[in-house]
Amino acid sequence: MLTRGGLSLEQVRAAPGGVVLPPLAPGRFLSEQLATRDGRVDCCPALFAEALERLERDFVEAAAEGEPRLRLITKRDRFMHNSWFHNVETLKRGPRGTNRLFMHPADAARLGLTEGQRVRVRSANGVVELPLGLDDGLMPGVVAATHGWGHAAVTGMRLAHDRPGVNVNRLLPIGAGSYEPLSNQAHMTGIPVEVDAAPM
């Protein structure tokens, strides 16, 4: 990579403040970087066309559901990055000692749910229970839960064991059709769920 940029490792080492590269010359991408046989960008290869057809079918099926189900998305949290900070005491104090399901206040009112209440979340693949948080920044019809939790069975991490939270991956699809074929990424967002009060 350095050679292509006209540099050597020695030059970089000799410039601890960095090396300023010359401005990029326009017009080189198509002639030097594009690796297609005809030298053109294929904006809709066959795999993309199939994906668009799948999206259209999914949209039609969702529109035919009538009363739309809630859709679960993942929520980012500056106090929890995946599961990296799960055993850090200063990041797991008070209300941050567990993960919650966040919901728009209008959806909570429609379902007769209140903030802090323990709720049951069901998908076609699993069930979890966790406390409810209200967030008017969410779109109505969408619920969100922070992932990276669920360490009840972990050994060697006392805090993670004592404040395990809930593994929302239990709600995700598995097996055939559980991943996006273009990227091989598992379906982890937009999961249809039902939410009600957890049994007492």
C-alpha positions as CSV (number, residue, x, y, z in Angstrom):
1,M,0.0,0.0,0.0
2,L,2.8,2.4,0.8
3,T,4.5,1.6,-2.6
4,R,1.3,2.4,-4.5
5,G,1.2,5.7,-2.6
6,G,4.8,6.5,-3.6
7,L,6.2,6.0,-0.1
8,S,8.5,3.7,1.8
9,L,8.4,2.4,5.4
10,E,11.6,4.4,6.0
11,Q,10.0,7.6,5.0
12,V,7.0,7.0,7.3
13,R,9.3,6.2,10.2
14,A,11.3,9.3,9.6
15,A,8.2,11.5,9.8
16,P,6.6,11.0,13.3
17,G,4.1,13.7,12.6
18,G,2.9,12.0,9.4
19,V,3.4,12.4,5.7
20,V,1.1,14.6,3.7
21,L,0.2,13.0,0.4
22,P,-0.3,14.9,-2.8
23,P,-4.0,15.6,-3.8
24,L,-5.6,12.7,-5.6
25,A,-5.7,13.1,-9.4
26,P,-9.3,12.6,-10.7
27,G,-10.1,10.1,-13.4
28,R,-7.9,7.2,-12.2
29,F,-10.5,5.0,-10.6
30,L,-12.1,3.6,-13.7
31,S,-8.8,3.1,-15.5
32,E,-6.7,1.7,-12.6
33,Q,-9.0,0.3,-9.9
34,L,-12.1,-1.2,-11.6
35,A,-11.6,-4.9,-12.1
36,T,-14.6,-5.8,-14.2
37,R,-14.0,-7.4,-17.6
38,D,-15.8,-4.6,-19.5
39,G,-14.3,-1.8,-17.4
40,R,-17.8,-0.7,-16.3
41,V,-19.5,-0.5,-13.0
42,D,-22.4,-3.0,-12.8
43,C,-24.9,-1.1,-10.6
44,C,-27.3,-4.1,-10.4
45,P,-25.7,-7.5,-10.6
46,A,-27.9,-10.5,-10.5
47,L,-27.5,-11.0,-6.8
48,F,-28.7,-7.4,-6.2
49,A,-31.7,-7.9,-8.4
50,E,-32.7,-11.1,-6.3
51,A,-32.2,-9.1,-3.1
52,L,-34.5,-6.3,-4.3
53,E,-37.1,-8.9,-5.2
54,R,-36.9,-10.4,-1.7
55,L,-37.2,-6.9,-0.2
56,E,-40.4,-6.3,-2.2
57,R,-41.9,-9.6,-1.1
58,D,-41.0,-8.8,2.5
59,F,-42.6,-5.4,2.2
60,V,-45.8,-6.8,0.8
61,E,-46.0,-9.5,3.5
62,A,-45.5,-6.9,6.2
63,A,-48.1,-4.6,4.7
64,A,-50.6,-7.5,4.7
65,E,-50.2,-8.2,8.4
66,G,-53.0,-5.8,9.3
67,E,-52.2,-4.5,12.8
68,P,-48.4,-4.2,12.5
69,R,-46.2,-6.0,15.0
70,L,-43.5,-4.3,16.9
71,R,-40.0,-4.5,15.3
72,L,-37.0,-5.1,17.5
73,I,-33.8,-3.3,16.7
74,T,-30.4,-3.2,18.5
75,K,-29.6,-0.2,20.7
76,R,-26.1,1.2,21.1
77,D,-25.0,2.3,24.6
78,R,-21.8,4.2,25.4
79,F,-21.6,2.2,28.7
80,M,-21.7,-1.2,26.8
81,H,-19.9,-2.0,23.6
82,N,-21.0,-5.5,22.6
83,S,-19.9,-7.3,25.8
84,W,-16.6,-5.6,26.3
85,F,-17.5,-3.5,29.4
86,H,-19.6,-6.1,31.2
87,N,-17.3,-6.6,34.1
88,V,-16.4,-2.9,34.7
89,E,-17.9,-1.7,38.0
90,T,-18.1,2.0,37.2
91,L,-20.1,1.3,34.1
92,K,-22.7,-1.0,35.8
93,R,-24.0,1.2,38.6
94,G,-27.6,1.9,39.3
95,P,-30.0,1.7,36.3
96,R,-27.0,0.6,34.1
97,G,-26.9,-2.7,36.0
98,T,-29.1,-4.4,33.4
99,N,-30.3,-3.9,29.9
100,R,-33.8,-2.7,29.1
101,L,-36.3,-2.8,26.3
102,F,-36.9,0.7,25.1
103,M,-40.3,1.7,23.6
104,H,-42.0,4.8,22.3
105,P,-44.4,6.2,25.0
106,A,-47.4,5.9,22.6
107,D,-46.8,2.2,22.1
108,A,-46.4,1.7,25.9
109,A,-49.7,3.6,26.5
110,R,-51.5,1.5,23.8
111,L,-50.3,-1.7,25.4
112,G,-51.0,-0.6,29.0
113,L,-47.3,-0.7,30.0
114,T,-45.3,1.7,32.2
115,E,-41.7,2.6,32.5
116,G,-39.7,0.3,34.8
117,Q,-42.3,-2.5,34.5
118,R,-40.9,-5.9,33.6
119,V,-42.1,-7.0,30.2
120,R,-42.1,-10.2,28.2
121,V,-40.8,-10.0,24.6
122,R,-41.7,-12.8,22.3
123,S,-40.5,-13.5,18.7
124,A,-41.0,-16.6,16.5
125,N,-37.7,-17.9,18.0
126,G,-37.7,-17.2,21.7
127,V,-38.8,-15.3,24.7
128,V,-37.0,-12.9,27.1
129,E,-38.1,-10.7,30.0
130,L,-36.5,-7.4,30.9
131,P,-37.5,-4.0,32.4
132,L,-39.2,-1.4,30.1
133,G,-37.7,2.0,29.3
134,L,-39.5,4.8,27.5
135,D,-37.8,6.7,24.6
136,D,-39.7,9.2,22.5
137,G,-36.7,9.2,20.2
138,L,-37.8,5.8,18.8
139,M,-40.2,5.6,15.9
140,P,-43.6,4.3,17.1
141,G,-43.8,0.6,16.3
142,V,-40.1,0.1,17.0
143,V,-38.6,-1.3,20.2
144,A,-34.8,-1.4,21.0
145,A,-32.7,-3.5,23.4
146,T,-29.0,-3.2,24.1
147,H,-27.1,-6.4,23.1
148,G,-24.0,-7.8,24.8
149,W,-25.8,-8.9,28.0
150,G,-26.8,-12.3,29.4
151,H,-23.8,-13.6,31.4
152,A,-25.7,-15.5,34.1
153,A,-23.6,-18.6,33.5
154,V,-20.2,-16.9,33.1
155,T,-17.4,-17.9,35.3
156,G,-14.4,-15.8,36.3
157,M,-16.3,-12.4,36.0
158,R,-18.0,-11.7,39.2
159,L,-19.8,-8.5,38.2
160,A,-21.0,-9.9,34.9
161,H,-22.4,-12.9,36.7
162,D,-24.1,-10.8,39.4
163,R,-25.6,-8.3,36.9
164,P,-26.1,-10.5,33.9
165,G,-29.0,-8.7,32.1
166,V,-30.7,-10.5,29.3
167,N,-29.3,-12.0,26.1
168,V,-31.7,-10.6,23.4
169,N,-30.0,-12.8,20.8
170,R,-32.5,-15.5,22.0
171,L,-35.1,-13.6,19.9
172,L,-33.1,-13.8,16.7
173,P,-33.9,-16.3,13.9
174,I,-31.7,-19.3,13.4
175,G,-31.2,-21.8,10.6
176,A,-32.2,-21.4,6.9
177,G,-33.2,-17.9,6.0
178,S,-31.7,-16.4,9.2
179,Y,-29.0,-14.4,7.4
180,E,-28.8,-11.9,4.5
181,P,-27.3,-13.7,1.5
182,L,-25.4,-10.8,0.0
183,S,-23.4,-10.0,3.1
184,N,-23.8,-13.3,5.1
185,Q,-24.8,-11.1,8.0
186,A,-27.2,-12.6,10.5
187,H,-30.6,-10.9,10.7
188,M,-30.2,-9.0,14.0
189,T,-32.6,-6.1,13.5
190,G,-36.2,-5.5,12.4
191,I,-37.3,-8.7,14.2
192,P,-41.1,-8.9,14.6
193,V,-41.9,-9.2,18.3
194,E,-44.9,-9.0,20.7
195,V,-44.5,-7.3,24.0
196,D,-46.8,-7.6,27.1
197,A,-46.5,-7.5,30.8
198,A,-44.3,-10.3,32.2
199,P,-46.2,-12.8,34.4
200,M,-46.0,-12.0,38.1
